[in-house]
Amino acid sequence: MNFQLDALHRSVQVTAREFAQREVRPLAVEWDKAERMPASMITRVGELGFWGIRIPEAYGGAGLGILAYALVVEEIAREDGSLALSVAAHNGLGSSHIASFGTDAQCERYLPKLASGEWLGAWALTEPGSGSDAAGSMRTRAVRTESGWLINGSKQFITHGESAGVCVVMAVSEPEKRQRGITAFAIEKGTRGVGVSQHIEKLGMRACETVELSFTDVEIPDSQRIGQEGNGFLDTLRILDTGRISIAALALGLGEGALDRAIAYSKERSQFGQTIQHYQAIQWMIADSRMELDAARQLVWRAANLADENKPYSLEASMAKLYSSEAASRVCSRALQIHGGYGYTRDYVVERHLRDAKLCEIGEGTSEVQRMVIARRVLL
């Protein structure tokens, strides 16, 4: 099925594209080298409403759906994967968990600040020893006390972990219940006992903050528990489904940006008396890339439309994430190859697109996990 955008979604797409081309493209290389995102850009994204694109209007957000969110992520990723990842993680994980499972009081406390960008949202599931076995290997513990909860443990690969105003943290509250014994908590910046044990240096997405967090005798009231006790991991699975759509959109944007640059370069670069666009080897790489990205877009938009229609979409989200992430890596690799030796240097940004794209095959469920999810559904 060929999905078409309505007027609202076309407007969102154009706004995001113009912003990315005008304000992100000129600075993305600088951010990558500095390995940081300036506060002024966080503010600017808030002014455009992108931090709150999925947050209900009652809490200061745009109240738009998954497709609009995916379009914003894709368009920003064409120019910079780091900022696109920040928008994806903030909307799809931290803010989404609170909006989906928080109480009215929690939503009133957190969502307006998250919608405006006054606070960034973080989400902490993965631990140093867990990886894909997020529930079974979880060691962070939450113990009931007379005044609330006592949390001890650590979390790894946390986007916005240091700068976030609030972080949704998963912890084992009832070990004997395994997956049904994990509870989610909102822990605010500045809470005693919360620390950054490592700033993680990465291959790609360098300007997007990633840290290891430690929790040492962190005391919080029960009012900061998100959702029902023991339901944290079950709620997490629902959050990851929408997150996978955003990572698929991010991968799609990275691939599109790399292909745009490869096409432009092929029309400028001359070898043996003509521009390289005229050589079949180059044409086939461009043709394969165009085909794969168009196929990826259909998978992403299908999953997003199903989500917006409140229909089951877990299978479709996994397929979109798996195909788009692997296609993006292939497209970015071809784009670098088309640039030849220059593509391997930092003089051309296709090398950054390739570095950034690799994360999409790993984050929010590896390609191997996605194949497991798909196979289980198909083999039912």
N, C-alpha and C positions, 0 to 999 in steps of 0.2 A: 504494500500500500504506500502511495506517495503522499506524505503529509505536507500540507501547506500552512503557512502562518497566517493568522488573521491580522487585522489592523493593529490591535494592541501589541501583539508579539512582534510584529514588524517594527513598531515604534521602539520597543525595548531593544531590539537588535540593533537598530540604527544608532540609538543613543549610546549604547555600549561600544559599538564599533568606532564611532566618531571620537568618543572619549579616549579609547585605546590608541587610535592612530595619532591623535593630537597631543595627548598628555603622557601616555605611557611609553610609546615607541622611542621618543628622544632620550629617555632616562633609563630604560631597562638595562642597558649594558653597564651603566654606572652602578645601579643597584646590585647587579650580579657581582661586580668586582668588590664592592664594599661589603657585600653579604648582609645587607640590612635594607629595610624599607623605611623611608623617611616619614615622620609623623604627619607632615603636610599632605602626603598621599592618602594616609588613613582618613584624614579629615575630608579630603576631596571626594573619596569614595562614599563617605557618609552623606555629603551634600547631594550626591546623585541618587541617593536612596538605595544603593546596592547592598549595604550591610543589612538592611532590613527588608530586602525584596520579598522574603517569604514570611515575615512577621506580620500578624494581623494588623489592620489599620487601627484597631482600638488601642494598640500599644505603640503606635507611631510608625509602623512599617507600611510597606506598599501593599501587602496582602495579596501578592501574586503567587502563582503556582510554580510547580517544578519546571515546566517548560521555559517560563520566563527566566527563572534562575539559571537553567542550563544555558540559555542563550547568552546571558551576561558572562558566565564563566568562559564559554567558548570564545567570545569576541575579545575578552581581555587576554586569554591565553594565546591568541594569534600574535600578540606583541610581547607578553611576558608571563611565563608560567608561575613565577613566584607570587605575583599579585593575584592571579587567578586562583591559585591554591589557597591563599588567605581568604578570599571571598567564598570559596567552596567550603573550607573547613568551618568558617564562622557560621555560615548559613545552614550547611547540611548536617553539621554535628552539634556543636555547642548550643547555638540558639534553637535549633530544631528540637533537641532533646527537652529543653525547658518548655518550649511552646507546645510540644506534643503531650508531655506527661507531668508538667508542673501544675501546682495549684494556682488558683486565681491570684493569691497573694504573691506567690513566686513570680508569676508572669508580670504582675504589676511592678514588682521590684526590679526585675532584670531586663525584661524585653524592651522597654523604652530606651534604656542606655545601650543595649545591643543594636537596636534598630538605627540609632543615630550615629553609631561608631564611637560614642563616648567611651564605651567598653568594647573590647574584642572578646569573643567567646572562644573557649578552648574545650577540649573533650579528651578525657584520659582513660583509655582502655588498655592499650598495649603496655607490656612490662618487659624488662630486660631479658627475661627467660621465656616469654610466652610466644610471641610471633603469631602464627596462624591458630595455635591452640589457646586462644585468648581466655576462655573460661576455665578450661582444665588446668592451666598452668598459672592462674592468677594467685598471687601471694599477698597482695595488699589486703589488709584486714580492717574491718569496721566492727568494733565491739560496743555493745550497748552499755551505757552508763546511766547514773541517776539523772544527769543533766542533758543527755543526748547520746553522742557517739564519740568514740576515740578511734582515730584512723592512723595506721602505720603501714608503710610500704613505699614503693617507688613506681613510677611510670616512665616509659621510654617513647621517644619519637613524638613528642607532644607539640603540635603546631600552636603557636601563640602562648606556649606554656608559661613564659615569664611575664609577658606584657598583658595577658588577658585580665579583664576585670573580674571574670568569673569562669571557673573551670568545672565541668561536670565530670566527676570522678567515680569510676566503678570500683567497688571493693567487696570482698567476700564477707558476708555477714552471718551466714549459716553454712559452714564448710560441708556438713553432711548432706546438704541438699544439692551440691554441685552447681549446675547452671541455674537452678531455681533458688540458690542461696547467695545471689549477688545483688547488691543494692547500689543505687546511684545517689550521689550527693553533689550539691552545688557548694563549691569552696571558693570564697572570694579572695581577691588579691590582698596581700597583707596579713592573712590569717597566720597566727603564730604556729610554727612548726613546719610550714611549707617552704621548701627551698629548691633552688636550681642546682643540681649536682653536676650538670654538664651541658655546655652549649655544643650542639652536634654540628660538625662540619660535613657538608654533603656534596655529592657529585653534581647535583642540579638543584633547582629551586632554592638557590643559595640565599636569596634576599628574603625568603620566608622563614621566620624564626622557628627553630625546632630544638627542643631541649629535653633533658631527662629531669623529672621532678622527684623530689623526695618528700615523704610525709612522716614526721616524727612526733608522735603523741599529739596529733592535731585534734583539738576538741571543737565540736560543732553541735548546735542544737538539732533536735529532730525536725525542726521547721525547715532545715536545709536538705532534708531527704527528698529526692525527686522520684515521684511514683511510689508504688507500693513496695514495701519491704520484700526483698527476694525477687523482684521483677526486673531488676536493673539490666540483666543480660538479655532477657526476652525483649525488653524495650530496645535494647541496643541493636538487635537483629533487624528491627523495623527501621531504625535510624540508618543502618548501613545500607539498606536497599536504596534509599534516596541518595545517600552519599555516593553510591556506585554510579548513579546517573551523572552526578556532577563530575566525578573523575573521568567518566567516558567523554563528557563534554569538554573537559580540560584537555584530554588527549586529542580530541578532534580539533580543537583550536590550535594546539601546538603543531599538528600535522598540516593544517591549512596555512599557518604562517610560514612554515618551512617550504611548502610547495609554492606559495606565492613568490618567495625569494628565489627558489630554484628556477622557476619559469622566467623571472626577470633576468637572472644571471645568464640563462641559456640564450637569451636574445641579445645579450651584450658581449659575451665572450666569443672571440673568433679563434679558430684553429684550422689550419690547412686551407685558408682562404675563404672560410664562411663561418657564420655564427653556429654554435654547437646545437642550436635548436633543430638544425636540418639533418642531424645524424640520427639514424634509426635507434641506436642504443640509448640516446637521450630521450627520444620520443617515447620509447617503450617504458622507460622509468617514470616519465611524467604521466603517461596514460594509466599505468598500474596504480600510481598514487592517486590520481583523480578518481578512479573507479573505487578504490578502497575507502577513500574519505566520504564519497557519496553514500556508499553502503553503510558506513559507520553512522552517518547522520540519520539515516532512516531508522536504525536501531535505537539511537539515542532519543529521537523524537517520539518513536513509538512507546518506549518505556515511560517517557515523561508524560505523554498524553494519557496513558493508562493510569498513572499515579494521580494526575489531575482529575480524572474521572472517577477516582476512588474504586478502581478495579484492581484485581491482583496483578502485580507487576514484578514480583521478586525474580522470576525466571528471566523476564525481559531485561531487567536491570543488570543481571549477571552477564547476559549475552552482550549487551551494549558495552559494558565495562571491559569484558574480555576482548571482544573484537576491536573496539576503538583503541584500546591501549596498545595492543600488538600491532595494529595497522599504523598507528602514529609512529611507533619506533621504526617500522619499515620505511615509512614515508620520509621521516627525518634522516634516516641513514642514506636513502637515495639522494635526498637534497644535498647532503654533504658530499656525496660522491660526484654529483653533477658539478659542484664547485671545485672538485679536484683538491689540489694541495692547499688552495686558499680556504677551502671549507674546514680544514683541520686547524686553522688559525683563528684567533679571536678577532681578526679583522672583519669577519663575516659572522652573523649571529646564528647561522644554522647549527653550529656546534653547540650553542646553548640550548636550542630547541631539542637536539638529540639528547643532551644530558638531562634536560627537564623531563622528557617523555618517558624515560626509563622508570621513573617513580610510579607512573600510572599503571605499570604492570605489577607493582608490588603493593602500593598503599590501598587500604580499605578492602583487603582480600586479594591475595596474589592470583595470578593467572591460573595456577594449579587449583586453588580453592574455588575459583569461578567454574572451572571444568567439573569439579566435584558437585557443586550446587546444580549445575545444568544437568549433569548425568543423573543425579538422584531424582530430579523432577521428571526427566524424560523416561526413566526406567520404573516409575511408579506403576 
